[in-house]
Amino acid sequence: MLSSSGDNLLERLNLIDTIQRLGIDFMFEEEIEQILQHDYENIGPNACNIDGDIFLVALRFRLLRQQGYNVPSALVFGKFRTEEAEFREEITSDAEGMLSLYEAAYMRTQDDNILDEALDFTKKHLTAMARELASPLAERVAHALHRPLRRGMRRAEHLFFVSIYPQMDGHDAGLLKLARLGFNLLQNLYQKELKVLTKWWIELDLPRKLYYARDKLLENYFWAMGCLWEPKFSLSRYCFMKLIPIASMYDDTFDAWDTSTKDLNTNMKILFDAVIDSYDDIQEITSNEFGRSYCWEYGKPALKNVVRLYLEEARWLAKGYVPTLEEYRHISSLSTIYQWAAFSVFCGMGDELAPKELFDWLFTEPKMLVASSDQCRLMDDIMTHEFEQERGHAPSSVECYVEQYGVSTQKAVDALSNMVEEDWKIMNGELLSPPNCVPRKVLSIFLAFAQIMDVLYKDSDGYTNSATTTKDLLTALLVTPFPISS
């Protein structure tokens, strides 16, 4: 189907978009890259060859940017604006086109002012027309308004699209069957991985030893599945899971620590022993699987960084100190453990995707890491700061902003939400110009971290309180298979 789409640009791009949304694009990575690279080369540096209606132009722009091609937004979408630099009202009659432009707008970087305008324009009109649309477009618009494609966890978006695709005009029965089979096969692989990890976790017995800490093995697997969902990254998911559930308990240990006692020493030893055992396991795997044993030398500073940052936050609480927002963001954004998480993922990738130079890059605090970590911390704070303060937590970014600028809590939340938007723009920009030593696939892991945060923290604290929508999503992704023959 990919090879036979020929010169029909709309058919070719629609097919690629459908394959990606159905979650089977990992089967056709080379073919998709060849088609989009050829399309980008035909466009030229000034994007003068992008033509068509708003649906096609926006779809083409989004697919190319998703693939890492820096298509200039002003040249592409300027033709749809009036002399007064406003988007033409006539395009609002095309609901599919408006939805396509809306999704494209979320590819914006800090230099894409026209996409800021496009987002406001499409959001306003799509919200107004949503109730008048017929199914399944109405459901697709409602879903996108709540969580645009760029901000959705990939597996959750696959789940939604596989569910709604049979209702769409012109859907292909063969693609649908392949998507359902692919979804079920991946689900089966995830179940096998979880079986191994659950056995290890039960034998480790940390939840009993550290009774105050959150027992979140399944929720942490949700992160592993979210940042690297493809079957070829099974080993990366394993390495991630051997460290991150323990890291979550580090966080809770410092939060529960009474600084007037020495109880931390005992609990920290329990956690440290667990980490060393996991490091030994990861080192054995990386040595046997990839013939490299240097990962351990990066594991030590990764752990030290996390503990140092947690300790600094504990000192703030003990002293009753409210840092400036800038000081807070520097310390607390990096205490999200994303550096440690990325280290664990890199260990399971091998030299082709994760050479030694990539580990070196990770410890330079690159912009992609900082932006993703900052988005995580700010979204967490916005959603949980009231509860955290009730239980005697260190100050969050909300309290820091209120203290520093003398404003209301709501104004602080609004300002921090704008900072989250800037983090998204930075991440989008970094993905268009990755460092030489960092493959785009690896860099996109940090975008995936941000997407998972949006799923878990946009409406509630779906990590701590996972018995609601998070449980439903986990059940759909890990338990319930799709019927194949319906």
C-alpha positions as CSV (number, residue, x, y, z in Angstrom):
1,M,0.0,0.0,0.0
2,L,2.9,2.4,0.8
3,S,4.6,1.7,-2.5
4,S,1.4,1.8,-4.6
5,S,0.3,5.2,-3.3
6,G,2.5,6.7,-6.1
7,D,2.0,10.4,-6.9
8,N,-1.3,10.8,-5.0
9,L,0.1,13.0,-2.2
10,L,-3.0,13.1,-0.1
11,E,-3.4,9.3,-0.2
12,R,0.2,8.7,0.7
13,L,0.2,11.1,3.6
14,N,-3.1,9.9,4.9
15,L,-1.8,6.3,4.8
16,I,1.3,7.3,6.8
17,D,-0.8,9.2,9.4
18,T,-3.1,6.2,9.7
19,I,-0.3,3.7,10.2
20,Q,1.3,5.9,12.9
21,R,-2.0,6.4,14.7
22,L,-2.8,2.7,14.6
23,G,0.6,1.9,16.3
24,I,2.0,-0.2,13.5
25,D,4.5,2.3,12.2
26,F,7.4,0.4,13.9
27,M,6.9,-2.2,11.2
28,F,7.5,0.3,8.4
29,E,10.0,2.8,9.7
30,E,12.3,2.7,6.7
31,E,9.5,3.0,4.2
32,I,8.0,6.0,6.0
33,E,11.3,7.7,6.3
34,Q,12.1,7.3,2.6
35,I,8.7,8.7,1.6
36,L,8.9,11.7,3.9
37,Q,12.6,12.4,3.1
38,H,11.7,12.4,-0.6
39,D,8.8,14.7,0.0
40,Y,10.9,17.1,2.1
41,E,13.6,17.2,-0.6
42,N,10.9,18.1,-3.2
43,I,9.6,20.9,-1.1
44,G,12.9,22.7,-1.0
45,P,14.3,25.0,1.7
46,N,11.7,27.7,1.2
47,A,8.7,25.4,1.4
48,C,7.5,26.9,-1.9
49,N,6.1,23.6,-3.2
50,I,3.7,23.0,-0.3
51,D,0.3,23.5,-1.9
52,G,-3.3,22.3,-1.4
53,D,-6.2,22.9,1.0
54,I,-5.7,23.5,4.7
55,F,-6.2,19.8,5.6
56,L,-3.4,18.6,3.3
57,V,-1.0,21.4,4.0
58,A,-1.3,21.0,7.8
59,L,-1.1,17.2,7.6
60,R,2.0,17.4,5.5
61,F,3.6,20.0,7.8
62,R,2.9,17.9,10.9
63,L,4.2,14.6,9.5
64,L,7.4,16.3,8.3
65,R,8.0,18.0,11.6
66,Q,7.3,14.8,13.5
67,Q,10.0,13.2,11.4
68,G,12.5,15.9,12.3
69,Y,12.3,18.1,9.2
70,N,12.3,21.8,10.0
71,V,9.6,23.0,7.6
72,P,9.1,26.8,8.0
73,S,5.7,27.5,9.5
74,A,5.3,31.1,8.3
75,L,5.8,30.2,4.7
76,V,3.6,27.2,4.8
77,F,0.6,28.8,6.6
78,G,0.9,32.4,5.5
79,K,-1.2,31.8,2.4
80,F,-4.2,31.0,4.7
81,R,-4.1,34.5,6.3
82,T,-5.6,37.8,5.3
83,E,-3.6,41.0,4.7
84,E,-4.4,41.9,8.3
85,A,-2.4,38.7,9.3
86,E,-5.5,36.9,10.6
87,F,-6.5,33.4,9.5
88,R,-9.2,33.4,6.9
89,E,-12.7,32.7,8.2
90,E,-13.6,30.5,5.1
91,I,-11.3,27.7,6.3
92,T,-13.6,27.3,9.4
93,S,-16.2,25.5,7.2
94,D,-13.7,22.6,6.8
95,A,-13.9,20.8,10.2
96,E,-11.4,18.1,9.1
97,G,-9.0,20.9,7.9
98,M,-9.4,22.8,11.2
99,L,-8.6,19.7,13.2
100,S,-5.5,19.1,11.0
101,L,-4.3,22.6,11.5
102,Y,-5.0,22.3,15.3
103,E,-2.8,19.2,15.5
104,A,-0.1,20.8,13.4
105,A,0.0,23.9,15.7
106,Y,1.2,21.7,18.6
107,M,4.5,21.2,16.7
108,R,5.3,24.9,17.5
109,T,8.7,26.0,18.7
110,Q,9.7,29.3,20.3
111,D,10.0,30.9,16.8
112,D,6.6,29.8,15.5
113,N,4.4,32.8,16.2
114,I,2.0,31.9,13.4
115,L,1.4,28.5,15.1
116,D,0.5,30.3,18.3
117,E,-2.1,32.2,16.4
118,A,-3.2,29.0,14.6
119,L,-3.7,27.2,17.9
120,D,-5.9,30.0,19.4
121,F,-7.9,30.2,16.2
122,T,-8.6,26.5,15.8
123,K,-9.2,25.8,19.5
124,K,-11.8,28.6,19.5
125,H,-13.7,27.4,16.4
126,L,-13.4,23.6,17.1
127,T,-14.8,24.1,20.6
128,A,-17.7,26.1,19.1
129,M,-18.5,23.5,16.4
130,A,-17.8,20.3,18.5
131,R,-21.5,19.8,19.4
132,E,-22.7,20.1,15.8
133,L,-20.3,17.5,14.4
134,A,-21.4,14.0,13.5
135,S,-19.8,10.8,14.8
136,P,-16.9,9.8,14.6
137,L,-15.5,13.3,13.8
138,A,-17.2,14.6,17.0
139,E,-15.4,12.1,19.2
140,R,-12.1,12.8,17.4
141,V,-12.4,16.5,17.9
142,A,-13.4,16.2,21.6
143,H,-10.4,13.8,22.1
144,A,-8.0,16.2,20.4
145,L,-9.2,19.2,22.3
146,H,-8.6,17.5,25.6
147,R,-5.3,15.9,24.5
148,P,-3.7,16.8,21.2
149,L,-1.8,14.1,19.4
150,R,1.6,15.7,20.2
151,R,0.9,15.5,23.9
152,G,-0.6,12.1,24.1
153,M,1.2,9.0,25.3
154,R,1.7,6.9,22.1
155,R,0.1,3.6,23.4
156,A,-2.9,5.5,24.7
157,E,-3.3,7.2,21.4
158,H,-3.0,3.9,19.5
159,L,-5.8,2.5,21.8
160,F,-8.1,5.4,21.0
161,F,-7.5,5.3,17.2
162,V,-7.8,1.5,16.9
163,S,-11.1,1.8,18.7
164,I,-12.5,4.6,16.5
165,Y,-11.0,3.7,13.2
166,P,-13.7,1.2,12.2
167,Q,-16.3,4.0,12.3
168,M,-14.3,6.3,9.9
169,D,-15.3,6.5,6.2
170,G,-12.9,4.6,3.9
171,H,-11.3,2.6,6.7
172,D,-9.2,-0.3,5.5
173,A,-10.1,-3.7,7.0
174,G,-6.6,-5.1,6.4
175,L,-5.0,-2.3,8.3
176,L,-7.5,-2.6,11.1
177,K,-6.8,-6.3,11.5
178,L,-3.0,-5.7,11.4
179,A,-3.4,-3.0,14.1
180,R,-5.5,-5.2,16.4
181,L,-3.1,-8.1,15.9
182,G,-0.1,-5.8,16.6
183,F,-1.8,-4.4,19.7
184,N,-2.5,-7.8,21.1
185,L,1.0,-9.2,20.4
186,L,2.6,-6.2,22.1
187,Q,0.2,-6.6,25.0
188,N,1.2,-10.2,25.4
189,L,4.9,-9.1,25.4
190,Y,4.2,-6.5,28.1
191,Q,2.5,-9.2,30.2
192,K,5.5,-11.5,29.9
193,E,7.8,-8.6,30.9
194,L,5.6,-7.7,33.9
195,K,5.6,-11.3,35.1
196,V,9.4,-11.3,35.4
197,L,9.4,-7.9,37.0
198,T,6.7,-8.7,39.5
199,K,8.5,-11.8,40.7
200,W,11.7,-9.7,41.2
201,W,9.8,-7.0,43.0
202,I,8.1,-9.4,45.4
203,E,11.4,-11.0,46.2
204,L,13.0,-7.6,46.8
205,D,10.3,-6.9,49.4
206,L,10.8,-3.2,49.5
207,P,7.2,-2.2,50.1
208,R,7.2,-4.2,53.4
209,K,10.5,-2.8,54.5
210,L,9.7,0.8,53.6
211,Y,6.0,0.8,54.5
212,Y,5.6,4.6,54.1
213,A,6.6,4.5,50.5
214,R,4.3,4.2,47.5
215,D,4.3,0.7,45.9
216,K,4.1,1.6,42.3
217,L,5.5,-1.2,40.2
218,L,2.7,-1.2,37.7
219,E,2.5,2.6,37.4
220,N,6.3,2.7,36.8
221,Y,5.8,0.1,34.0
222,F,3.3,2.5,32.5
223,W,6.2,5.0,32.2
224,A,8.5,2.3,30.7
225,M,5.8,1.3,28.2
226,G,5.1,5.0,27.4
227,C,8.6,6.1,26.7
228,L,9.7,3.1,24.7
229,W,6.6,1.1,23.5
230,E,8.1,-0.8,20.5
231,P,9.0,-4.5,20.9
232,K,12.6,-4.0,20.1
233,F,13.1,-2.0,23.3
234,S,12.2,-4.8,25.7
235,L,15.6,-4.7,27.3
236,S,15.5,-1.0,27.8
237,R,12.1,-1.3,29.6
238,Y,13.7,-4.0,31.8
239,C,16.7,-1.8,32.7
240,F,14.3,1.1,33.4
241,M,12.2,-1.0,35.7
242,K,15.1,-2.3,37.7
243,L,15.8,1.2,38.9
244,I,12.8,3.6,38.6
245,P,10.5,1.8,41.1
246,I,13.3,2.0,43.6
247,A,13.9,5.7,42.7
248,S,10.3,6.4,43.5
249,M,10.9,5.0,47.0
250,Y,14.0,7.3,47.3
251,D,11.7,10.2,46.8
252,D,9.2,9.0,49.4
253,T,12.0,8.3,51.8
254,F,13.3,11.8,51.8
255,D,9.7,13.2,52.0
256,A,9.0,11.1,55.1
257,W,12.4,11.8,56.7
258,D,12.3,13.5,60.2
259,T,15.5,15.5,60.0
260,S,15.8,15.4,63.8
261,T,16.5,11.6,63.7
262,K,18.9,9.2,62.0
263,D,16.2,6.9,60.6
264,L,17.2,7.9,57.1
265,N,20.5,5.9,57.4
266,T,18.8,2.6,57.8
267,N,16.2,3.1,55.1
268,M,18.9,4.5,52.8
269,K,21.0,1.4,53.2
270,I,18.0,-0.7,52.2
271,L,17.5,1.3,49.1
272,F,21.2,1.5,48.3
273,D,21.6,-2.3,48.5
274,A,18.6,-2.7,46.2
275,V,20.2,-0.3,43.6
276,I,23.5,-2.0,43.8
277,D,21.8,-5.4,43.1
278,S,20.0,-3.8,40.1
279,Y,23.2,-2.2,38.8
280,D,25.0,-5.6,39.0
281,D,22.2,-7.1,37.0
282,I,22.2,-4.4,34.4
283,Q,26.0,-4.5,34.1
284,E,25.9,-8.3,33.5
285,I,23.3,-7.8,30.8
286,T,25.1,-5.0,29.0
287,S,28.3,-6.9,29.1
288,N,26.8,-10.1,27.8
289,E,24.4,-8.6,25.3
290,F,26.5,-5.7,24.0
291,G,30.0,-6.4,25.1
292,R,30.3,-3.2,27.1
293,S,30.8,-2.8,30.8
294,Y,31.3,1.0,31.1
295,C,27.6,1.8,31.9
296,W,28.3,1.3,35.6
297,E,30.7,4.3,35.7
298,Y,27.7,6.5,34.6
299,G,25.4,4.8,37.1
300,K,27.3,6.1,40.1
301,P,27.0,9.8,39.3
302,A,23.4,9.4,38.2
303,L,22.5,8.0,41.7
304,K,24.6,10.7,43.4
305,N,22.9,13.4,41.6
306,V,19.4,12.2,42.5
307,V,20.3,11.8,46.2
308,R,22.0,15.2,46.3
309,L,19.0,16.9,44.9
310,Y,16.6,15.1,47.2
311,L,18.8,16.1,50.2
312,E,18.7,19.7,49.2
313,E,15.0,19.7,49.0
314,A,14.9,18.1,52.5
315,R,17.1,20.9,53.8
316,W,14.7,23.5,52.5
317,L,11.9,21.9,54.4
318,A,14.0,21.5,57.6
319,K,15.0,25.2,57.5
320,G,11.6,26.5,56.5
321,Y,13.4,28.0,53.5
322,V,11.4,29.1,50.4
323,P,13.8,29.4,47.4
324,T,13.4,31.7,44.5
325,L,11.6,30.2,41.5
326,E,14.9,30.1,39.6
327,E,16.7,28.3,42.3
328,Y,13.8,25.9,42.8
329,R,13.6,25.1,39.1
330,H,17.3,24.4,38.8
331,I,17.2,21.9,41.7
332,S,13.8,20.4,41.7
333,S,13.3,20.0,38.0
334,L,16.4,17.7,37.9
335,S,15.2,15.8,40.9
336,T,12.5,14.4,38.7
337,I,15.1,11.5,38.1
338,Y,14.8,11.9,34.3
339,Q,18.6,11.8,34.0
340,W,18.7,8.5,36.0
341,A,15.7,7.2,34.0
342,A,17.4,8.0,30.7
343,F,20.6,6.4,31.9
344,S,18.7,3.2,32.6
345,V,17.1,3.2,29.2
346,F,20.4,3.9,27.4
347,C,21.9,0.8,29.1
348,G,19.4,-1.4,27.3
349,M,19.9,0.0,23.8
350,G,23.3,-1.0,22.8
351,D,26.0,0.9,21.0
352,E,24.2,1.6,17.8
353,L,21.6,3.9,19.4
354,A,23.4,4.6,22.7
355,P,27.2,4.8,22.3
356,K,29.4,6.1,25.1
357,E,29.2,9.6,23.7
358,L,25.5,9.6,24.4
359,F,26.1,8.9,28.1
360,D,28.6,11.8,28.2
361,W,26.0,14.1,26.6
362,L,23.4,13.1,29.2
363,F,25.6,14.4,32.0
364,T,26.0,17.9,30.4
365,E,22.4,18.8,31.5
366,P,21.3,19.2,27.8
367,K,18.3,21.5,27.0
368,M,16.1,18.6,26.1
369,L,16.6,16.9,29.5
370,V,16.1,20.2,31.4
371,A,13.0,21.2,29.5
372,S,11.4,17.7,29.9
373,S,12.3,17.6,33.6
374,D,11.0,21.2,34.1
375,Q,7.7,20.3,32.5
376,C,7.4,17.3,34.7
377,R,8.1,19.2,37.9
378,L,5.8,22.1,37.1
379,M,2.9,19.9,36.1
380,D,3.3,17.8,39.2
381,D,3.4,21.0,41.4
382,I,0.4,22.5,39.8
383,M,-1.7,19.4,40.4
384,T,-0.4,18.4,43.9
385,H,0.9,21.4,45.7
386,E,-2.1,21.8,48.0
387,F,-2.0,18.2,49.2
388,E,1.8,18.3,49.5
389,Q,1.7,21.3,51.7
390,E,-0.9,19.8,54.0
391,R,1.4,16.9,54.7
392,G,4.5,19.1,55.3
393,H,6.3,18.9,52.0
394,A,9.1,21.1,50.8
395,P,7.9,24.2,49.0
396,S,6.7,23.7,45.4
397,S,7.1,26.1,42.5
398,V,3.6,27.4,43.3
399,E,4.7,28.5,46.8
400,C,8.0,29.9,45.4
401,Y,6.2,32.0,42.8
402,V,3.6,33.3,45.3
403,E,6.4,34.2,47.8
404,Q,8.7,35.8,45.2
405,Y,6.1,37.9,43.3
406,G,3.4,38.4,46.0
407,V,0.5,37.2,43.8
408,S,-2.4,34.8,44.3
409,T,-2.1,31.1,44.0
410,Q,-4.2,31.2,40.8
411,K,-1.9,33.8,39.2
412,A,1.1,31.6,40.1
413,V,-0.5,28.6,38.6
414,D,-1.3,30.5,35.4
415,A,2.3,31.7,35.1
416,L,3.7,28.3,35.7
417,S,1.3,26.8,33.1
418,N,2.8,29.3,30.6
419,M,6.2,28.1,31.5
420,V,5.1,24.5,30.8
421,E,4.0,25.7,27.3
422,E,7.5,27.1,26.8
423,D,9.1,23.8,27.8
424,W,7.0,22.0,25.1
425,K,8.2,24.5,22.5
426,I,11.8,24.0,23.6
427,M,11.4,20.2,23.2
428,N,9.9,20.6,19.8
429,G,12.8,22.8,18.7
430,E,15.4,20.5,20.0
431,L,13.9,17.6,18.1
432,L,14.4,19.6,14.9
433,S,18.1,20.2,15.5
434,P,19.4,17.2,17.6
435,P,23.1,17.1,18.5
436,N,25.3,15.0,16.3
437,C,25.8,12.3,18.9
438,V,22.1,11.9,19.7
439,P,19.8,10.0,17.4
440,R,16.3,11.6,17.1
441,K,14.8,8.3,18.4
442,V,16.8,8.7,21.6
443,L,16.0,12.4,21.9
444,S,12.3,11.6,21.5
445,I,12.4,9.6,24.8
446,F,12.4,12.9,26.7
447,L,9.3,14.1,24.7
448,A,7.7,10.8,25.6
449,F,8.4,11.5,29.3
450,A,6.5,14.8,28.9
451,Q,3.6,13.1,27.1
452,I,3.2,10.6,30.0
453,M,3.2,13.5,32.4
454,D,0.4,15.1,30.5
455,V,-1.6,11.9,30.7
456,L,-1.0,11.4,34.4
457,Y,-1.1,14.9,35.7
458,K,-3.2,17.1,33.5
459,D,-6.5,16.3,35.3
460,S,-5.4,14.8,38.6
461,D,-2.4,13.1,40.2
462,G,-2.8,9.9,38.3
463,Y,0.4,8.4,39.6
464,T,-0.3,8.6,43.3
465,N,-4.1,8.1,42.9
466,S,-4.0,5.5,40.2
467,A,-7.2,3.7,41.1
468,T,-9.3,5.8,38.7
469,T,-8.6,6.7,35.1
470,T,-5.0,5.4,35.3
471,K,-6.3,2.0,36.3
472,D,-8.7,2.0,33.4
473,L,-6.0,2.9,31.0
474,L,-3.6,0.2,32.4
475,T,-6.4,-2.4,32.1
476,A,-7.0,-1.5,28.5
477,L,-3.3,-1.5,27.6
478,L,-2.2,-4.5,29.6
479,V,-5.2,-6.8,30.2
480,T,-8.0,-6.5,27.6
481,P,-7.1,-7.6,24.0
482,F,-8.8,-6.4,20.9
483,P,-11.2,-8.8,19.1
484,I,-9.7,-9.7,15.8
485,S,-12.7,-10.7,13.7
486,S,-15.4,-8.1,14.6
